[in-house]
Amino acid sequence: MFFLTTAIDYTNGSPHIGHAYEKVLADVIARYRRLRGDDAYFLTGVDQHGQKVQQTAEKEGVSPAEFVERTTKKFSALWEKLGVQYDGWAETTNDLHKDCVRKILTDLKEKGQLYKKAKKDLYSVRQEQFLTDRDRNEQGEFGPEWGEVVEIEEENWYFKLSAHADWLKNFIETTPDFIEPAFRKSEVLNALERSPGLDLCISRPKSRLRWGIEFPFDPDYVTYVWFDALINYISFAGYLADPSTGLPNFDQLWAKNDRRPVHIIGKDILVPAHGIYWPTMLHAMGFADDKIPQLLVHGWWNIRGEKMSKSIGNIVDPNELADKFGVEAVRYYLVRDIVTGKDSDFDLDRLIMLFNTELANELGNLCNRALNMSQRFTGGILHHGGPLQDEDLALQKSLVDSIAAYQAAMDDYDISKGLEALNRHVVHCNGYAERQKPWELNKNPENKDRVSTILYHFAESVVHIAVLISPVLPEITAKLAEQLNLPGLTGFQLDDLKWGILPDGHEIGKPKPVFPRIVLEEPKA
């Protein structure tokens, strides 16, 4: 079982290109793992509690419940539009989730992991968390990312995070696959060094926040939004759930999994939430080290080196992109032009260039040669042809090498590198065409077998490429499967990719362009 989750989206806003990237990345990984032969389960959803939600709802004159329902629809509609297919959907206002959170709180209290204490602390209204000196910048100030910082004195419930700090430090240092990419580990270790002995405030008094999950043993308090939200990864996986709820079987999905679950998160929520809070919470609950999930940490999409921000006004709307350039172009660009784990600059010209060059020109050209020339020269009937030449064997080797490179990259979550590997074979095929010139050979009837061999190599390559690109462009794969007259192609797995999928005498369907070039209208004078 390959269990994959993404960070759930906070419903105090609208989805932007960063949200879209994370979900498309997760969708591609889940589809690839199924292509790899795994039974994959993909969970995502929305985080609906917290002070900011309550405040925004009050400003808009609606209840928090109405506000989050309206906002949640924006997210779910976009994922449907972008072809993101998840198996499980998490909403933190769901009673099943609330029940799980309360059970965990009760269990931790009984284990002596929670205590109540009055403290005076500095509090970030924007981030909804208490601050310490570790959160100050080099100038000793709280940076703009914290927004308004106020001093609050109140009694709250605390989780004994400090009791697990030594375990976490050792776990990070001895577990190579806990955080990917590995260079992010130092950020978590440095944060632990800066804040020894600190515990986590996990409650908010109802006197200032009512929109949250009520403490089961102290009804004057609700659960801190991050403590609540992180639990979605296990609550909607069936943790502590009654079998009658319809949730997955947790033992099969997580506890008896033969590999760590994978959480895909942005780098901004690695420290402290996912890199410190979450593993220590799981450790306190009794999760074994080999059941602590892997964190796949992606970078940001920036604009000319600046982080996208509503205040700056440089947010990119994925809905508008999909409407203007098509879902396939957006999906391809989002995973092709960024290395997983690193930042990248969003560039509309690059989106157009990559689609037009690698898909419309190169892969589209290969599909055209495989399908159109076969219809014109052999009546749509494919034949293995005559004896193989060195050029044919070199093409077959190119495909084998590309598949191996693709698989290695995709196994490492490097989607961009995987697509590069596919493109290398496409380029090889088009070079093969230019050298063999079947359009010239076809003028002489004596070259019939040679032309058939060349066209077969084109079509067979398209079959393999269509399967391999399916995690990124599933709709394109379905269209190519129809034109190749291979309805079962969409169900292929990597192990099915052996040379000779197309039998001798196979008849292809009617070709139709699947990669129309993106052409922008010139502005009117």
VEXDREN-2710 file (C-alpha; in Angstrom, 1 decimal):
% VEXDREN-2710
k/r/px/py/pz
1/MET/0.0/0.0/0.0
2/PHE/1.3/3.5/-0.9
3/PHE/-0.5/6.0/1.4
4/LEU/-0.1/9.6/0.2
5/THR/-1.5/12.8/1.7
6/THR/-1.1/16.5/1.1
7/ALA/-1.3/19.3/3.6
8/ILE/-5.0/20.2/3.9
9/ASP/-5.8/23.7/2.6
10/TYR/-6.8/26.4/5.0
11/THR/-10.3/27.7/4.1
12/ASN/-9.6/31.3/5.0
13/GLY/-8.9/32.2/1.4
14/SER/-9.0/31.1/-2.2
15/PRO/-6.8/28.5/-4.0
16/HIS/-3.8/29.8/-5.8
17/ILE/-1.1/28.3/-8.0
18/GLY/0.8/26.9/-5.0
19/HIS/-2.2/24.9/-3.9
20/ALA/-2.7/23.7/-7.4
21/TYR/1.0/22.6/-7.7
22/GLU/0.8/20.6/-4.5
23/LYS/-2.4/18.8/-5.5
24/VAL/-1.2/18.1/-9.1
25/LEU/2.1/16.8/-7.8
26/ALA/0.3/14.5/-5.4
27/ASP/-2.1/13.3/-8.1
28/VAL/0.9/12.6/-10.4
29/ILE/2.7/10.6/-7.7
30/ALA/-0.4/8.6/-6.8
31/ARG/-1.1/7.8/-10.5
32/TYR/2.6/6.8/-11.0
33/ARG/2.6/4.5/-8.0
34/ARG/-0.5/2.7/-9.5
35/LEU/1.4/2.5/-12.8
36/ARG/4.2/1.0/-10.8
37/GLY/1.9/-1.7/-9.5
38/ASP/1.2/-0.3/-6.1
39/ASP/-2.2/-0.1/-4.4
40/ALA/-2.2/3.7/-3.8
41/TYR/-4.5/5.7/-1.6
42/PHE/-4.5/9.5/-1.9
43/LEU/-6.0/11.7/0.9
44/THR/-6.4/15.5/0.8
45/GLY/-8.9/18.0/2.1
46/VAL/-9.5/21.3/3.9
47/ASP/-8.6/22.7/7.3
48/GLN/-11.8/24.6/8.4
49/HIS/-11.2/25.8/12.0
50/GLY/-9.3/28.6/13.6
51/GLN/-9.4/32.2/14.7
52/LYS/-8.8/33.7/11.2
53/VAL/-11.9/31.8/9.9
54/GLN/-14.0/33.1/12.8
55/GLN/-12.8/36.7/12.2
56/THR/-13.3/36.6/8.4
57/ALA/-16.8/35.1/8.8
58/GLU/-17.7/37.8/11.3
59/LYS/-16.5/40.5/8.8
60/GLU/-18.6/39.0/6.0
61/GLY/-21.6/38.7/8.3
62/VAL/-22.0/34.9/8.0
63/SER/-21.5/32.0/10.4
64/PRO/-18.1/30.3/10.3
65/ALA/-19.9/27.1/9.1
66/GLU/-21.4/28.9/6.1
67/PHE/-18.1/30.6/5.3
68/VAL/-16.1/27.4/5.3
69/GLU/-18.7/25.5/3.3
70/ARG/-18.6/28.2/0.6
71/THR/-14.8/28.3/0.5
72/THR/-14.4/24.6/0.5
73/LYS/-16.4/24.4/-2.7
74/LYS/-13.8/26.6/-4.4
75/PHE/-11.1/24.1/-3.6
76/SER/-13.0/20.9/-4.5
77/ALA/-14.2/22.5/-7.8
78/LEU/-10.6/23.4/-8.8
79/TRP/-9.3/19.9/-8.0
80/GLU/-12.1/18.4/-10.2
81/LYS/-11.2/20.8/-13.0
82/LEU/-7.5/20.0/-12.8
83/GLY/-8.2/16.2/-12.9
84/VAL/-7.0/15.7/-9.4
85/GLN/-8.4/12.3/-8.3
86/TYR/-8.2/11.7/-4.6
87/ASP/-9.5/8.6/-2.7
88/GLY/-10.2/10.3/0.6
89/TRP/-11.5/13.8/1.4
90/ALA/-10.8/15.4/4.8
91/GLU/-12.9/18.2/6.3
92/THR/-12.0/19.1/9.8
93/THR/-15.5/20.0/10.8
94/ASN/-16.6/16.4/10.1
95/ASP/-17.9/14.8/13.3
96/LEU/-15.8/11.7/12.6
97/HIS/-12.6/13.9/12.7
98/LYS/-13.8/15.7/15.9
99/ASP/-14.4/12.4/17.6
100/CYS/-10.9/11.2/16.7
101/VAL/-9.3/14.5/18.0
102/ARG/-11.2/14.2/21.3
103/LYS/-10.2/10.6/21.8
104/ILE/-6.6/11.5/21.2
105/LEU/-6.8/14.4/23.6
106/THR/-8.3/12.1/26.3
107/ASP/-5.7/9.5/25.7
108/LEU/-2.8/11.9/25.9
109/LYS/-4.2/13.4/29.2
110/GLU/-4.5/9.9/30.7
111/LYS/-0.9/9.2/29.7
112/GLY/0.2/12.4/31.5
113/GLN/1.2/14.1/28.3
114/LEU/-1.0/17.2/28.8
115/TYR/-1.1/19.8/31.6
116/LYS/-2.9/23.1/32.3
117/LYS/-1.0/26.3/33.1
118/ALA/-1.4/30.1/33.1
119/LYS/1.2/32.0/31.1
120/LYS/1.9/35.4/29.7
121/ASP/3.1/35.1/26.1
122/LEU/3.4/37.0/22.8
123/TYR/0.9/35.9/20.3
124/SER/0.7/36.2/16.4
125/VAL/-2.8/36.9/15.4
126/ARG/-2.1/36.1/11.8
127/GLN/-0.4/32.7/12.4
128/GLU/-2.6/31.9/15.4
129/GLN/0.3/30.8/17.6
130/PHE/2.3/31.9/20.6
131/LEU/5.8/33.1/19.8
132/THR/9.2/32.8/21.5
133/ASP/12.6/34.4/21.0
134/ARG/13.4/31.8/18.3
135/ASP/10.8/33.5/16.1
136/ARG/12.6/36.8/16.1
137/ASN/14.8/37.7/13.1
138/GLU/18.4/38.7/13.2
139/GLN/17.5/42.2/14.3
140/GLY/15.6/40.8/17.3
141/GLU/12.2/41.7/15.8
142/PHE/9.2/39.7/14.8
143/GLY/9.1/39.9/11.0
144/PRO/6.1/40.8/8.8
145/GLU/5.2/37.1/8.4
146/TRP/3.8/37.1/12.0
147/GLY/1.5/40.1/11.4
148/GLU/0.1/41.8/14.5
149/VAL/1.9/40.5/17.7
150/VAL/0.1/41.0/21.0
151/GLU/0.7/40.0/24.6
152/ILE/-1.8/37.6/26.0
153/GLU/-2.0/36.2/29.6
154/GLU/-4.3/33.3/30.0
155/GLU/-4.6/29.7/31.2
156/ASN/-4.3/27.0/28.6
157/TRP/-3.6/23.3/28.0
158/TYR/-0.1/22.3/27.0
159/PHE/1.3/19.2/25.3
160/LYS/4.7/18.0/26.7
161/LEU/6.5/18.4/23.5
162/SER/9.8/18.9/25.3
163/ALA/9.6/15.3/26.7
164/HIS/10.0/14.0/23.1
165/ALA/12.7/16.5/21.9
166/ASP/15.6/14.1/22.4
167/TRP/13.8/11.3/20.7
168/LEU/12.9/13.5/17.7
169/LYS/16.5/14.8/17.3
170/ASN/17.8/11.2/17.3
171/PHE/15.0/10.1/15.0
172/ILE/15.8/12.8/12.5
173/GLU/19.5/12.1/12.6
174/THR/19.1/8.3/12.2
175/THR/16.2/8.1/9.7
176/PRO/17.5/9.1/6.2
177/ASP/14.1/9.0/4.6
178/PHE/12.1/11.0/7.1
179/ILE/12.5/14.4/5.3
180/GLU/13.0/14.8/1.5
181/PRO/14.9/16.6/0.2
182/ALA/17.5/15.8/2.9
183/PHE/18.9/19.3/3.1
184/ARG/15.6/20.3/4.9
185/LYS/16.6/18.3/7.9
186/SER/18.9/21.0/9.2
187/GLU/16.0/23.4/9.5
188/VAL/14.2/21.1/11.9
189/LEU/17.3/20.3/13.9
190/ASN/18.2/24.0/14.1
191/ALA/14.7/24.8/15.4
192/LEU/15.0/22.1/18.1
193/GLU/18.4/23.6/19.2
194/ARG/16.9/27.1/19.4
195/SER/14.0/26.0/21.6
196/PRO/15.0/23.4/24.1
197/GLY/12.4/22.7/26.8
198/LEU/9.4/24.3/25.1
199/ASP/6.0/22.7/25.2
200/LEU/3.1/23.3/22.8
201/CYS/0.0/25.2/23.8
202/ILE/-2.8/23.2/22.3
203/SER/-5.9/25.0/23.5
204/ARG/-7.6/28.4/23.1
205/PRO/-10.2/29.6/25.6
206/LYS/-13.7/30.0/24.3
207/SER/-13.8/33.5/25.6
208/ARG/-11.8/34.5/22.5
209/LEU/-12.3/31.6/20.1
210/ARG/-15.4/29.4/19.8
211/TRP/-14.8/28.0/16.3
212/GLY/-12.9/24.9/17.0
213/ILE/-13.1/21.4/18.5
214/GLU/-14.2/21.5/22.1
215/PHE/-11.9/19.8/24.7
216/PRO/-13.6/16.6/25.9
217/PHE/-12.6/17.1/29.5
218/ASP/-12.7/21.0/29.7
219/PRO/-15.6/22.5/27.7
220/ASP/-14.3/26.1/28.3
221/TYR/-11.6/25.4/25.7
222/VAL/-11.3/24.5/22.0
223/THR/-8.4/22.7/20.3
224/TYR/-5.5/24.8/18.7
225/VAL/-6.0/24.7/15.0
226/TRP/-2.7/23.1/14.1
227/PHE/-3.1/20.3/16.7
228/ASP/-6.6/19.7/15.2
229/ALA/-5.6/19.9/11.6
230/LEU/-2.6/17.6/11.7
231/ILE/-4.7/14.8/13.1
232/ASN/-6.6/14.7/9.7
233/TYR/-3.8/12.5/8.3
234/ILE/-4.9/9.7/10.7
235/SER/-8.5/10.5/11.5
236/PHE/-9.6/10.2/7.8
237/ALA/-7.4/7.1/7.5
238/GLY/-9.6/5.4/10.1
239/TYR/-7.6/5.8/13.2
240/LEU/-9.6/5.0/16.3
241/ALA/-12.7/4.8/14.1
242/ASP/-15.6/2.4/14.5
243/PRO/-15.8/0.1/11.4
244/SER/-19.3/1.2/10.8
245/THR/-18.2/4.8/9.9
246/GLY/-17.1/3.8/6.4
247/LEU/-13.6/5.1/6.9
248/PRO/-10.6/3.1/5.6
249/ASN/-9.2/0.3/7.7
250/PHE/-6.3/2.0/9.5
251/ASP/-4.4/-1.2/10.1
252/GLN/-4.3/-1.9/6.4
253/LEU/-3.8/1.7/5.2
254/TRP/-1.2/2.9/7.7
255/ALA/-0.3/0.6/10.6
256/LYS/0.5/-2.5/8.6
257/ASN/1.9/-0.6/5.7
258/ASP/5.2/-1.9/4.3
259/ARG/6.5/1.6/3.8
260/ARG/6.1/5.0/5.5
261/PRO/3.0/7.1/4.5
262/VAL/4.1/10.2/2.5
263/HIS/2.9/13.7/3.5
264/ILE/3.5/16.3/0.7
265/ILE/3.8/19.7/2.3
266/GLY/5.2/23.2/1.5
267/LYS/8.5/24.3/3.0
268/ASP/6.7/27.0/5.0
269/ILE/4.9/24.5/7.2
270/LEU/7.8/22.1/7.8
271/VAL/8.9/24.0/10.9
272/PRO/7.4/23.8/13.4
273/ALA/4.1/22.1/12.5
274/HIS/5.1/19.0/10.5
275/GLY/8.7/18.6/11.4
276/ILE/8.3/19.1/15.2
277/TYR/4.7/19.1/16.4
278/TRP/3.4/16.1/14.3
279/PRO/6.1/13.5/14.8
280/THR/6.2/14.2/18.6
281/MET/2.4/13.9/18.7
282/LEU/2.5/10.6/17.0
283/HIS/5.3/9.4/19.2
284/ALA/3.3/10.4/22.3
285/MET/0.3/8.5/20.9
286/GLY/2.5/5.4/20.7
287/PHE/3.4/5.2/17.0
288/ALA/6.5/3.2/16.3
289/ASP/9.5/4.9/14.6
290/ASP/8.9/3.0/11.4
291/LYS/5.3/4.3/11.2
292/ILE/6.2/8.0/11.4
293/PRO/5.4/9.4/8.0
294/GLN/7.9/10.6/5.4
295/LEU/7.7/14.4/4.7
296/LEU/8.1/15.3/1.1
297/VAL/8.8/19.1/1.2
298/HIS/8.2/21.1/-1.9
299/GLY/9.3/24.7/-2.6
300/TRP/7.4/27.7/-3.7
301/TRP/6.3/29.2/-7.0
302/ASN/7.7/32.7/-7.0
303/ILE/7.2/35.7/-9.3
304/ARG/10.5/37.2/-10.3
305/GLY/12.1/35.8/-7.1
306/GLU/9.3/37.1/-4.8
307/LYS/6.9/34.9/-3.0
308/MET/3.4/35.1/-4.3
309/SER/1.3/37.3/-1.9
310/LYS/-2.1/38.8/-1.9
311/SER/-0.7/42.0/-0.4
312/ILE/1.8/42.3/-3.3
313/GLY/-0.9/41.4/-5.8
314/ASN/1.1/38.8/-7.7
315/ILE/-1.1/35.8/-7.1
316/VAL/-1.6/33.5/-10.1
317/ASP/-5.1/32.0/-10.4
318/PRO/-5.0/28.4/-11.6
319/ASN/-8.6/28.6/-12.7
320/GLU/-7.8/31.3/-15.1
321/LEU/-4.8/29.4/-16.4
322/ALA/-6.8/26.3/-17.0
323/ASP/-9.5/28.3/-18.8
324/LYS/-7.0/30.0/-21.1
325/PHE/-4.4/27.3/-21.8
326/GLY/-6.2/24.1/-21.0
327/VAL/-5.8/21.6/-18.1
328/GLU/-3.1/19.6/-19.9
329/ALA/-0.9/22.6/-20.4
330/VAL/-1.2/23.6/-16.7
331/ARG/-0.6/20.1/-15.3
332/TYR/2.4/19.6/-17.5
333/TYR/4.0/22.9/-16.7
334/LEU/3.4/22.6/-12.9
335/VAL/5.4/19.4/-12.7
336/ARG/7.8/20.0/-15.6
337/ASP/9.3/23.4/-14.7
338/ILE/10.0/22.9/-11.0
339/VAL/12.3/20.4/-9.3
340/THR/10.5/18.9/-6.4
341/GLY/11.8/20.4/-3.2
342/LYS/13.1/23.6/-4.7
343/ASP/11.6/27.0/-5.6
344/SER/10.9/28.0/-9.1
345/ASP/9.8/31.2/-10.8
346/PHE/6.4/31.1/-12.4
347/ASP/6.8/32.2/-16.1
348/LEU/3.9/32.2/-18.5
349/ASP/6.2/32.3/-21.4
350/ARG/7.8/29.0/-20.1
351/LEU/4.4/27.4/-19.8
352/ILE/3.6/28.2/-23.5
353/MET/7.1/27.3/-24.7
354/LEU/7.2/23.9/-22.9
355/PHE/3.8/22.9/-24.1
356/ASN/4.5/24.0/-27.7
357/THR/8.0/22.6/-27.9
358/GLU/7.9/19.3/-25.9
359/LEU/4.2/18.4/-26.5
360/ALA/2.8/20.1/-29.6
361/ASN/6.0/20.0/-31.6
362/GLU/8.0/17.0/-30.5
363/LEU/5.5/14.5/-29.1
364/GLY/2.8/15.8/-31.4
365/ASN/5.1/15.4/-34.3
366/LEU/5.8/11.8/-33.3
367/CYS/2.1/11.0/-32.9
368/ASN/1.5/12.5/-36.3
369/ARG/4.1/10.4/-38.0
370/ALA/3.0/7.2/-36.2
371/LEU/-0.7/7.6/-37.0
372/ASN/-1.1/9.8/-40.1
373/MET/1.7/8.2/-42.1
374/SER/0.4/4.7/-41.1
375/GLN/-3.0/5.6/-42.4
376/ARG/-1.6/7.1/-45.6
377/PHE/1.1/4.5/-46.4
378/THR/-0.2/1.2/-45.0
379/GLY/-3.9/1.8/-44.7
380/GLY/-3.7/2.0/-40.9
381/ILE/-2.4/-1.6/-40.7
382/LEU/0.8/-2.0/-38.7
383/HIS/3.4/-4.7/-39.7
384/HIS/6.7/-5.6/-38.1
385/GLY/8.2/-5.3/-41.6
386/GLY/11.6/-6.7/-42.7
387/PRO/14.9/-7.2/-40.9
388/LEU/16.0/-4.7/-38.3
389/GLN/18.8/-2.3/-39.0
390/ASP/21.1/-0.6/-36.6
391/GLU/18.9/2.5/-36.5
392/ASP/15.9/0.4/-35.4
393/LEU/17.9/-1.3/-32.6
394/ALA/19.3/2.0/-31.5
395/LEU/15.7/3.4/-31.2
396/GLN/14.6/0.3/-29.1
397/LYS/17.6/0.9/-26.8
398/SER/16.7/4.5/-26.5
399/LEU/13.3/3.5/-25.3
400/VAL/14.7/1.0/-22.8
401/ASP/17.1/3.6/-21.4
402/SER/14.5/6.3/-21.2
403/ILE/12.1/4.1/-19.3
404/ALA/14.8/3.2/-16.8
405/ALA/15.7/6.8/-16.3
406/TYR/12.0/7.8/-16.1
407/GLN/11.4/5.1/-13.4
408/ALA/14.4/6.1/-11.3
409/ALA/13.4/9.8/-11.4
410/MET/9.7/9.1/-10.6
411/ASP/10.7/6.8/-7.7
412/ASP/12.6/9.7/-6.3
413/TYR/9.6/12.1/-6.8
414/ASP/11.6/14.0/-9.4
415/ILE/8.8/14.4/-12.0
416/SER/10.6/17.0/-14.0
417/LYS/13.5/14.7/-14.6
418/GLY/11.2/11.8/-15.4
419/LEU/9.5/13.9/-18.1
420/GLU/13.0/14.9/-19.4
421/ALA/13.8/11.2/-19.9
422/LEU/10.6/10.7/-21.9
423/ASN/11.3/13.7/-24.1
424/ARG/14.8/12.3/-24.9
425/HIS/13.2/9.3/-26.5
426/VAL/10.7/11.4/-28.4
427/VAL/13.5/13.5/-29.8
428/HIS/15.4/10.3/-30.7
429/CYS/12.3/9.1/-32.6
430/ASN/12.0/12.3/-34.5
431/GLY/15.7/12.2/-35.4
432/TYR/15.2/8.6/-36.5
433/ALA/12.4/9.8/-38.8
434/GLU/14.6/12.5/-40.4
435/ARG/17.3/10.0/-41.0
436/GLN/15.1/7.3/-42.4
437/LYS/12.7/9.5/-44.4
438/PRO/9.8/7.1/-44.8
439/TRP/7.9/9.6/-46.9
440/GLU/10.7/9.3/-49.5
441/LEU/11.1/5.6/-49.2
442/ASN/7.3/5.1/-49.7
443/LYS/7.7/6.4/-53.3
444/ASN/9.3/3.1/-54.3
445/PRO/7.0/0.0/-53.8
446/GLU/10.1/-2.1/-53.2
447/ASN/10.6/-0.3/-49.9
448/LYS/7.2/-1.5/-48.5
449/ASP/8.7/-3.7/-45.7
450/ARG/11.2/-1.0/-44.7
451/VAL/8.5/1.6/-44.5
452/SER/6.3/-0.7/-42.4
453/THR/9.3/-1.3/-40.0
454/ILE/9.8/2.4/-39.5
455/LEU/6.2/3.1/-39.0
456/TYR/5.9/0.3/-36.5
457/HIS/8.7/1.7/-34.5
458/PHE/6.9/5.1/-34.4
459/ALA/3.6/3.5/-33.3
460/GLU/5.2/1.2/-30.7
461/SER/7.1/4.2/-29.2
462/VAL/3.8/6.2/-29.0
463/VAL/2.2/3.3/-27.1
464/HIS/5.0/3.3/-24.5
465/ILE/5.1/7.1/-24.2
466/ALA/1.3/7.3/-23.8
467/VAL/1.5/4.9/-20.8
468/LEU/4.4/6.7/-19.2
469/ILE/3.0/10.2/-19.5
470/SER/-0.4/9.1/-18.2
471/PRO/0.3/10.2/-14.6
472/VAL/0.7/13.7/-15.8
473/LEU/-1.7/13.8/-18.8
474/PRO/-4.3/11.1/-18.2
475/GLU/-6.8/12.6/-20.7
476/ILE/-4.2/12.7/-23.4
477/THR/-3.4/9.0/-22.8
478/ALA/-7.1/8.1/-23.1
479/LYS/-7.2/10.0/-26.5
480/LEU/-4.1/8.2/-27.8
481/ALA/-5.5/4.9/-26.6
482/GLU/-8.6/5.5/-28.7
483/GLN/-6.6/6.5/-31.8
484/LEU/-4.2/3.5/-31.4
485/ASN/-7.2/1.3/-31.0
486/LEU/-5.9/0.0/-27.7
487/PRO/-8.8/0.5/-25.2
488/GLY/-6.9/-1.4/-22.5
489/LEU/-3.9/1.0/-22.7
490/THR/-5.1/3.2/-19.8
491/GLY/-4.9/0.2/-17.6
492/PHE/-1.3/-0.7/-18.4
493/GLN/1.4/-0.9/-15.8
494/LEU/5.2/-0.5/-16.1
495/ASP/5.7/-4.2/-16.1
496/ASP/3.5/-4.4/-19.3
497/LEU/5.9/-2.2/-21.2
498/LYS/7.9/-4.7/-23.3
499/TRP/8.7/-4.1/-27.0
500/GLY/6.1/-5.6/-29.2
501/ILE/2.9/-4.5/-27.5
502/LEU/1.3/-3.9/-30.9
503/PRO/0.8/-7.2/-32.7
504/ASP/1.6/-7.7/-36.4
505/GLY/-1.4/-6.7/-38.4
506/HIS/-2.8/-4.3/-35.7
507/GLU/-5.2/-1.7/-37.2
508/ILE/-5.0/1.8/-35.7
509/GLY/-8.0/4.2/-35.5
510/LYS/-8.5/7.6/-37.1
511/PRO/-5.8/10.1/-36.0
512/LYS/-6.8/13.4/-34.5
513/PRO/-4.4/16.1/-33.2
514/VAL/-4.1/15.9/-29.4
515/PHE/-1.6/18.7/-28.8
516/PRO/-2.9/21.9/-30.5
517/ARG/-0.3/24.6/-30.3
518/ILE/-0.9/27.5/-27.9
519/VAL/-1.2/30.6/-29.9
520/LEU/-1.9/33.9/-28.2
521/GLU/-3.9/36.5/-29.9
522/GLU/-2.0/39.7/-30.7
523/PRO/-3.2/42.7/-28.8
524/LYS/-5.3/45.0/-31.0
525/ALA/-3.7/48.3/-31.8
END
